[in-house]
Amino acid sequence: AQKVTQAQTEISVVEKEDVTLDCVYETRDTTYYLFWYKQPPSGELVFLIRRNSFDEQNEISGRYSWNFQKSTSSFNFTITASQVVDSAVYFCALSEGGGSQGNLIFGKGTKLSVKP
Amino acid sequence: SAVISQKPSRDICQRGTSLTIQCQVDSQVTMMFWYRQQPGQSLTLIATANQGSEATYESGFVIDKFPISRPNLTFSTLTVSNMSPEDSSIYLCSVEIGLEIDTQYFGPGTRLTVL
């Protein structure tokens, strides 16, 4: 069965520190998608990135980077030089199969607090 | 992406009443979904809102409790019926847009408190 594990419940860092949020997934499908979403205190869920199972290239977007490793079933997210505005709950999610499946399986989320 | 709005943004309701939440998208979308996020928890899919037909519900969710409508490709409603305090959650709609199949964009959510 599919599952997403975010072992870190809460992380607290000081501004400008680098921080990595871990995500480990389980799936029997060979085709799947992985996602990261950010939920700031206001509550909306903001899409950050999608990665398909055939693309293991790491990605960098500004201060954000993602490390996808199929060998360890992990899709970790690193924020470099963290800022107070990065404070939020971050969710990793999995979608199985090709095409629209609808059901995103979310991890329990990691609450990141960045202190000035 | 698309602009997704939800109404109301929050509400406080009495036990036994019902609340209808609206989700409006500024462009036609292929798929629309409804999720629930209980306090301090992750998101759980309630159902897929199908245009012109009955919604497809996930295990543990039933139409009598969460009736859903989707009259067109830009609008959907979720009703939370006969509410109890356990229904206090954030309810979010999400959409898949055209070419970006499998990427869901979320509305701002409706924060519901049931007394």
Interface residues (C-beta under 8 A of the other chain):
Chain A: Y33 F35 Y37 S42 G43 E44 L45 V46 F47 R50 F91 S95 G98 G99 S100 Q101 G102 N103 L104 F106 G107 K108 G109
Chain B: S1 T30 M31 F33 Q41 S42 L43 T44 L45 T48 T56 E58 I90 L92 S94 E96 I101 D102 T103 Q104 Y105 F106 G107 P108 G109 R111
